[in-house]
């Protein structure tokens, strides 16, 4: 088995979103966690890393501006990544990747806040 690998993506400031919806299903509750973000710049290394994640799935740890972290995916059920490479070829236009993470689970994303009370 391949060793766990940590890949840290530099998300463009304030481009990230997170939402989670829950709905009843026959087996209990279905939770759909979704996160989206923009990564600026395109490179062969980054392209290869992202395509590997698309193919294999991953566990994503996202942090918001308040320091709250959201863990999306588990060892048993990986979250899926889809990406849209942007190279619009004009000054000031997008040059990077739009990322979308989705995960369906019974438990929902793990949320942890590290703020002191």
mmCIF file of the C-alpha atoms, coordinates in Angstrom:
data_MODEL
# 
_entry.id   MODEL 
# 
loop_
_atom_site.group_PDB 
_atom_site.id 
_atom_site.type_symbol 
_atom_site.label_atom_id 
_atom_site.label_alt_id 
_atom_site.label_comp_id 
_atom_site.label_asym_id 
_atom_site.label_entity_id 
_atom_site.label_seq_id 
_atom_site.pdbx_PDB_ins_code 
_atom_site.Cartn_x 
_atom_site.Cartn_y 
_atom_site.Cartn_z 
_atom_site.occupancy 
_atom_site.B_iso_or_equiv 
_atom_site.pdbx_formal_charge 
_atom_site.auth_seq_id 
_atom_site.auth_comp_id 
_atom_site.auth_asym_id 
_atom_site.auth_atom_id 
_atom_site.pdbx_PDB_model_num 
ATOM 1   C CA . UNK A 1 1   ? 0.000   0.000  0.000   1.00 0.00 ? 1   UNK A CA 1 
ATOM 2   C CA . UNK A 1 2   ? 1.100   3.513  -0.725  1.00 0.00 ? 2   UNK A CA 1 
ATOM 3   C CA . UNK A 1 3   ? 2.112   5.663  2.266   1.00 0.00 ? 3   UNK A CA 1 
ATOM 4   C CA . UNK A 1 4   ? -0.161  8.498  3.276   1.00 0.00 ? 4   UNK A CA 1 
ATOM 5   C CA . UNK A 1 5   ? 0.904   11.682 1.583   1.00 0.00 ? 5   UNK A CA 1 
ATOM 6   C CA . UNK A 1 6   ? 0.146   15.208 2.731   1.00 0.00 ? 6   UNK A CA 1 
ATOM 7   C CA . UNK A 1 7   ? -0.346  17.681 -0.091  1.00 0.00 ? 7   UNK A CA 1 
ATOM 8   C CA . UNK A 1 8   ? -0.895  21.273 0.987   1.00 0.00 ? 8   UNK A CA 1 
ATOM 9   C CA . UNK A 1 9   ? -2.647  23.436 -1.589  1.00 0.00 ? 9   UNK A CA 1 
ATOM 10  C CA . UNK A 1 10  ? -2.258  27.202 -1.535  1.00 0.00 ? 10  UNK A CA 1 
ATOM 11  C CA . UNK A 1 11  ? -5.850  28.411 -1.791  1.00 0.00 ? 11  UNK A CA 1 
ATOM 12  C CA . UNK A 1 12  ? -6.398  31.918 -3.131  1.00 0.00 ? 12  UNK A CA 1 
ATOM 13  C CA . UNK A 1 13  ? -7.348  34.150 -0.205  1.00 0.00 ? 13  UNK A CA 1 
ATOM 14  C CA . UNK A 1 14  ? -11.056 33.974 0.657   1.00 0.00 ? 14  UNK A CA 1 
ATOM 15  C CA . UNK A 1 15  ? -11.966 31.877 -2.405  1.00 0.00 ? 15  UNK A CA 1 
ATOM 16  C CA . UNK A 1 16  ? -13.087 28.864 -0.350  1.00 0.00 ? 16  UNK A CA 1 
ATOM 17  C CA . UNK A 1 17  ? -16.600 27.785 0.532   1.00 0.00 ? 17  UNK A CA 1 
ATOM 18  C CA . UNK A 1 18  ? -18.022 24.935 2.612   1.00 0.00 ? 18  UNK A CA 1 
ATOM 19  C CA . UNK A 1 19  ? -21.574 23.671 2.940   1.00 0.00 ? 19  UNK A CA 1 
ATOM 20  C CA . UNK A 1 20  ? -23.216 20.536 4.213   1.00 0.00 ? 20  UNK A CA 1 
ATOM 21  C CA . UNK A 1 21  ? -26.760 19.360 3.556   1.00 0.00 ? 21  UNK A CA 1 
ATOM 22  C CA . UNK A 1 22  ? -28.555 16.556 5.364   1.00 0.00 ? 22  UNK A CA 1 
ATOM 23  C CA . UNK A 1 23  ? -31.582 14.627 4.264   1.00 0.00 ? 23  UNK A CA 1 
ATOM 24  C CA . UNK A 1 24  ? -33.417 11.571 5.546   1.00 0.00 ? 24  UNK A CA 1 
ATOM 25  C CA . UNK A 1 25  ? -32.953 8.326  3.609   1.00 0.00 ? 25  UNK A CA 1 
ATOM 26  C CA . UNK A 1 26  ? -34.193 4.793  4.234   1.00 0.00 ? 26  UNK A CA 1 
ATOM 27  C CA . UNK A 1 27  ? -30.985 3.856  6.092   1.00 0.00 ? 27  UNK A CA 1 
ATOM 28  C CA . UNK A 1 28  ? -30.961 6.986  8.317   1.00 0.00 ? 28  UNK A CA 1 
ATOM 29  C CA . UNK A 1 29  ? -29.468 10.321 7.300   1.00 0.00 ? 29  UNK A CA 1 
ATOM 30  C CA . UNK A 1 30  ? -27.412 11.210 4.245   1.00 0.00 ? 30  UNK A CA 1 
ATOM 31  C CA . UNK A 1 31  ? -24.987 14.102 4.589   1.00 0.00 ? 31  UNK A CA 1 
ATOM 32  C CA . UNK A 1 32  ? -23.423 15.720 1.540   1.00 0.00 ? 32  UNK A CA 1 
ATOM 33  C CA . UNK A 1 33  ? -20.357 17.835 2.316   1.00 0.00 ? 33  UNK A CA 1 
ATOM 34  C CA . UNK A 1 34  ? -19.093 20.206 -0.382  1.00 0.00 ? 34  UNK A CA 1 
ATOM 35  C CA . UNK A 1 35  ? -16.118 22.527 -0.424  1.00 0.00 ? 35  UNK A CA 1 
ATOM 36  C CA . UNK A 1 36  ? -14.829 24.666 -3.259  1.00 0.00 ? 36  UNK A CA 1 
ATOM 37  C CA . UNK A 1 37  ? -11.747 26.823 -3.717  1.00 0.00 ? 37  UNK A CA 1 
ATOM 38  C CA . UNK A 1 38  ? -9.438  28.361 -6.295  1.00 0.00 ? 38  UNK A CA 1 
ATOM 39  C CA . UNK A 1 39  ? -5.726  27.534 -6.560  1.00 0.00 ? 39  UNK A CA 1 
ATOM 40  C CA . UNK A 1 40  ? -3.777  30.138 -8.488  1.00 0.00 ? 40  UNK A CA 1 
ATOM 41  C CA . UNK A 1 41  ? -1.083  29.125 -10.982 1.00 0.00 ? 41  UNK A CA 1 
ATOM 42  C CA . UNK A 1 42  ? -0.537  26.093 -13.193 1.00 0.00 ? 42  UNK A CA 1 
ATOM 43  C CA . UNK A 1 43  ? 2.467   23.773 -13.139 1.00 0.00 ? 43  UNK A CA 1 
ATOM 44  C CA . UNK A 1 44  ? 3.234   20.225 -14.237 1.00 0.00 ? 44  UNK A CA 1 
ATOM 45  C CA . UNK A 1 45  ? 3.870   19.124 -10.624 1.00 0.00 ? 45  UNK A CA 1 
ATOM 46  C CA . UNK A 1 46  ? 0.611   20.612 -9.346  1.00 0.00 ? 46  UNK A CA 1 
ATOM 47  C CA . UNK A 1 47  ? -1.270  19.219 -12.343 1.00 0.00 ? 47  UNK A CA 1 
ATOM 48  C CA . UNK A 1 48  ? 0.080   15.715 -11.591 1.00 0.00 ? 48  UNK A CA 1 
ATOM 49  C CA . UNK A 1 49  ? -0.743  15.978 -7.876  1.00 0.00 ? 49  UNK A CA 1 
ATOM 50  C CA . UNK A 1 50  ? -4.310  17.113 -8.538  1.00 0.00 ? 50  UNK A CA 1 
ATOM 51  C CA . UNK A 1 51  ? -4.912  14.413 -11.157 1.00 0.00 ? 51  UNK A CA 1 
ATOM 52  C CA . UNK A 1 52  ? -3.686  11.795 -8.655  1.00 0.00 ? 52  UNK A CA 1 
ATOM 53  C CA . UNK A 1 53  ? -6.189  13.070 -6.075  1.00 0.00 ? 53  UNK A CA 1 
ATOM 54  C CA . UNK A 1 54  ? -8.969  13.042 -8.689  1.00 0.00 ? 54  UNK A CA 1 
ATOM 55  C CA . UNK A 1 55  ? -8.160  9.398  -9.485  1.00 0.00 ? 55  UNK A CA 1 
ATOM 56  C CA . UNK A 1 56  ? -7.746  8.132  -5.901  1.00 0.00 ? 56  UNK A CA 1 
ATOM 57  C CA . UNK A 1 57  ? -9.895  10.389 -3.715  1.00 0.00 ? 57  UNK A CA 1 
ATOM 58  C CA . UNK A 1 58  ? -8.562  11.842 -0.469  1.00 0.00 ? 58  UNK A CA 1 
ATOM 59  C CA . UNK A 1 59  ? -9.255  13.122 3.008   1.00 0.00 ? 59  UNK A CA 1 
ATOM 60  C CA . UNK A 1 60  ? -9.371  16.929 2.927   1.00 0.00 ? 60  UNK A CA 1 
ATOM 61  C CA . UNK A 1 61  ? -8.765  19.197 5.901   1.00 0.00 ? 61  UNK A CA 1 
ATOM 62  C CA . UNK A 1 62  ? -10.069 22.709 5.272   1.00 0.00 ? 62  UNK A CA 1 
ATOM 63  C CA . UNK A 1 63  ? -9.695  25.644 7.648   1.00 0.00 ? 63  UNK A CA 1 
ATOM 64  C CA . UNK A 1 64  ? -11.894 28.737 7.605   1.00 0.00 ? 64  UNK A CA 1 
ATOM 65  C CA . UNK A 1 65  ? -10.993 32.279 8.667   1.00 0.00 ? 65  UNK A CA 1 
ATOM 66  C CA . UNK A 1 66  ? -12.083 31.630 12.272  1.00 0.00 ? 66  UNK A CA 1 
ATOM 67  C CA . UNK A 1 67  ? -9.662  28.697 12.638  1.00 0.00 ? 67  UNK A CA 1 
ATOM 68  C CA . UNK A 1 68  ? -12.406 26.071 12.486  1.00 0.00 ? 68  UNK A CA 1 
ATOM 69  C CA . UNK A 1 69  ? -11.318 22.965 10.574  1.00 0.00 ? 69  UNK A CA 1 
ATOM 70  C CA . UNK A 1 70  ? -13.524 20.656 8.541   1.00 0.00 ? 70  UNK A CA 1 
ATOM 71  C CA . UNK A 1 71  ? -12.312 17.123 7.797   1.00 0.00 ? 71  UNK A CA 1 
ATOM 72  C CA . UNK A 1 72  ? -14.039 15.831 4.674   1.00 0.00 ? 72  UNK A CA 1 
ATOM 73  C CA . UNK A 1 73  ? -13.611 12.132 3.926   1.00 0.00 ? 73  UNK A CA 1 
ATOM 74  C CA . UNK A 1 74  ? -12.368 9.112  5.879   1.00 0.00 ? 74  UNK A CA 1 
ATOM 75  C CA . UNK A 1 75  ? -9.969  6.240  5.280   1.00 0.00 ? 75  UNK A CA 1 
ATOM 76  C CA . UNK A 1 76  ? -12.981 4.067  4.449   1.00 0.00 ? 76  UNK A CA 1 
ATOM 77  C CA . UNK A 1 77  ? -14.830 6.561  2.233   1.00 0.00 ? 77  UNK A CA 1 
ATOM 78  C CA . UNK A 1 78  ? -12.594 9.083  0.455   1.00 0.00 ? 78  UNK A CA 1 
ATOM 79  C CA . UNK A 1 79  ? -13.920 12.442 -0.682  1.00 0.00 ? 79  UNK A CA 1 
ATOM 80  C CA . UNK A 1 80  ? -13.979 13.112 -4.420  1.00 0.00 ? 80  UNK A CA 1 
ATOM 81  C CA . UNK A 1 81  ? -12.168 15.999 -6.110  1.00 0.00 ? 81  UNK A CA 1 
ATOM 82  C CA . UNK A 1 82  ? -13.158 17.497 -9.415  1.00 0.00 ? 82  UNK A CA 1 
ATOM 83  C CA . UNK A 1 83  ? -11.186 20.287 -11.039 1.00 0.00 ? 83  UNK A CA 1 
ATOM 84  C CA . UNK A 1 84  ? -11.504 22.793 -13.819 1.00 0.00 ? 84  UNK A CA 1 
ATOM 85  C CA . UNK A 1 85  ? -8.210  24.142 -15.175 1.00 0.00 ? 85  UNK A CA 1 
ATOM 86  C CA . UNK A 1 86  ? -8.470  27.834 -16.120 1.00 0.00 ? 86  UNK A CA 1 
ATOM 87  C CA . UNK A 1 87  ? -6.078  29.400 -18.623 1.00 0.00 ? 87  UNK A CA 1 
ATOM 88  C CA . UNK A 1 88  ? -7.991  32.236 -20.206 1.00 0.00 ? 88  UNK A CA 1 
ATOM 89  C CA . UNK A 1 89  ? -4.921  33.814 -21.797 1.00 0.00 ? 89  UNK A CA 1 
ATOM 90  C CA . UNK A 1 90  ? -5.720  37.464 -21.042 1.00 0.00 ? 90  UNK A CA 1 
ATOM 91  C CA . UNK A 1 91  ? -4.074  39.847 -18.597 1.00 0.00 ? 91  UNK A CA 1 
ATOM 92  C CA . UNK A 1 92  ? -5.922  39.746 -15.275 1.00 0.00 ? 92  UNK A CA 1 
ATOM 93  C CA . UNK A 1 93  ? -7.835  36.590 -16.178 1.00 0.00 ? 93  UNK A CA 1 
ATOM 94  C CA . UNK A 1 94  ? -7.903  33.332 -14.237 1.00 0.00 ? 94  UNK A CA 1 
ATOM 95  C CA . UNK A 1 95  ? -4.843  31.088 -14.428 1.00 0.00 ? 95  UNK A CA 1 
ATOM 96  C CA . UNK A 1 96  ? -5.206  28.155 -12.077 1.00 0.00 ? 96  UNK A CA 1 
ATOM 97  C CA . UNK A 1 97  ? -7.685  25.531 -10.892 1.00 0.00 ? 97  UNK A CA 1 
ATOM 98  C CA . UNK A 1 98  ? -11.248 25.659 -9.614  1.00 0.00 ? 98  UNK A CA 1 
ATOM 99  C CA . UNK A 1 99  ? -11.538 22.778 -7.147  1.00 0.00 ? 99  UNK A CA 1 
ATOM 100 C CA . UNK A 1 100 ? -14.710 21.111 -5.901  1.00 0.00 ? 100 UNK A CA 1 
ATOM 101 C CA . UNK A 1 101 ? -14.692 18.501 -3.136  1.00 0.00 ? 101 UNK A CA 1 
ATOM 102 C CA . UNK A 1 102 ? -17.751 16.327 -2.519  1.00 0.00 ? 102 UNK A CA 1 
ATOM 103 C CA . UNK A 1 103 ? -18.403 13.598 0.030   1.00 0.00 ? 103 UNK A CA 1 
ATOM 104 C CA . UNK A 1 104 ? -21.508 11.598 0.864   1.00 0.00 ? 104 UNK A CA 1 
ATOM 105 C CA . UNK A 1 105 ? -21.643 10.056 4.329   1.00 0.00 ? 105 UNK A CA 1 
ATOM 106 C CA . UNK A 1 106 ? -23.907 9.105  7.196   1.00 0.00 ? 106 UNK A CA 1 
ATOM 107 C CA . UNK A 1 107 ? -21.888 11.158 9.709   1.00 0.00 ? 107 UNK A CA 1 
ATOM 108 C CA . UNK A 1 108 ? -21.036 14.408 7.905   1.00 0.00 ? 108 UNK A CA 1 
ATOM 109 C CA . UNK A 1 109 ? -17.765 16.297 8.068   1.00 0.00 ? 109 UNK A CA 1 
ATOM 110 C CA . UNK A 1 110 ? -15.822 16.406 11.337  1.00 0.00 ? 110 UNK A CA 1 
ATOM 111 C CA . UNK A 1 111 ? -15.761 19.981 12.647  1.00 0.00 ? 111 UNK A CA 1 
ATOM 112 C CA . UNK A 1 112 ? -13.213 21.190 15.194  1.00 0.00 ? 112 UNK A CA 1 
ATOM 113 C CA . UNK A 1 113 ? -12.767 24.665 16.608  1.00 0.00 ? 113 UNK A CA 1 
ATOM 114 C CA . UNK A 1 114 ? -9.508  25.573 18.286  1.00 0.00 ? 114 UNK A CA 1 
ATOM 115 C CA . UNK A 1 115 ? -10.614 28.941 19.614  1.00 0.00 ? 115 UNK A CA 1 
ATOM 116 C CA . UNK A 1 116 ? -10.158 29.526 23.339  1.00 0.00 ? 116 UNK A CA 1 
ATOM 117 C CA . UNK A 1 117 ? -13.252 30.228 25.393  1.00 0.00 ? 117 UNK A CA 1 
# 
